[in-house]
Amino acid sequence: MTGFYRDGFCRTGAGDLGAHVVCAQMTAEFLAFTQAQGNDLSTPVPAYQFPGLQPGDCWCLCAARWKEAMDAGVAPPVQLAATHASALEYVSLSELQLYALDT
């Protein structure tokens, strides 16, 4: 797993305009959904040292995109312990808990 700051955590700060704070385990359904929304997370981008994601990989998602996927019925599971508290500005704890891999 990595984060916006590529330090292995879903940390956030002033430079993270997308609020990459939800630690999610990728699914094929979510990857197809986000690609259809214009954000292809499956294709490697060597220039950014981005290997591309596959189902089962964990990644720090933009909270708004995770909520959008939840509303569309394709939200990926969440690692609550690795999700930043600021995710609660976009989605409720009870909603995140419905998709939690950990308790």
N, C-alpha and C positions, 0 to 999 in steps of 0.2 A: 504494500500500500504506500501511496505517497500523498502529498497534499499540495496545495497551491505553492507553498514554499519549498517543496521537494525535500522535506525533512522527516517524512514518515508519519506526520500527524495532520489532523484536520484543524490546523491553527488558522487564524485569520488576522487581518490587520488592514491598515490603510491602503495597501497596494492590492488587496484582494477585492476588486470591485464586484466580482460574481458571488461572493460569500460561499466559498468552497468548504462547507462545514459539515456536511452529512456524509459519514463514512458508510458507504454502501457496497454490497457484494453484487457485482454485475450479473445480470441475467441476459439471455439472448433477446428476450422481449424488450427489456429496457434499452439495450444497445441499438436495436432496430428503431425503437421509438425516438431516441435522442438523435439518431442519424437522420430520421425523417424531419426532425425539427431543425436540422442544419448543423448539428454538433456531432460529427463522426468521431467517436471514441475508439472505434475498432481498428482504424488504419494507423499503422506506425508513422511517426513524423520524426525521422532521425535528427533533423536540424534542432529540435527541442528535446532530444533524448527521450522521446516518448515512444514506447514500444508498441502501443496499441493495446487495447483491453480485450479480454475474452471472458466469457461466462465463468464465474468463480473468482475472478480478480476483485480486489477491494480498491476503491478509489474514493477520493473526497469530492463529492458532487456539489454543485451549486444548490443551495437550499431551495431556491425558486424552481429549478428544474426537477428536483426530487418531488416537490409538491405538485407540480404540473403532471408528472408521471403518476403520482398517487391518484390525482383526480381523473386520470385517463385509465386507471386500473392496471398499470404496468410498473408500479414502484418496486425497485429492488429492495431486498432485505437490508437491514441497517445494523451496524455494530454500534450500539448505544454508548458503550464506554469510550469509543474513539470519536464520537460525534461531538462537535463543539457546542457549548450551551447557547451560542448565538443562533443556532438553528431554530430555537424556539421563537424567534422573531418572525418566522415564516410558516411554521407548522407547530401543532401542539404536541406536548409530550405523549399524550394518549395516542395520537396518530402515529408517532414514531414507534411507540411500544407495540402497536399492532404488527409492525414489520420487523421487530427486534430479533436478532439472532442470539443476543445475550439478554440477561435480565438484570 
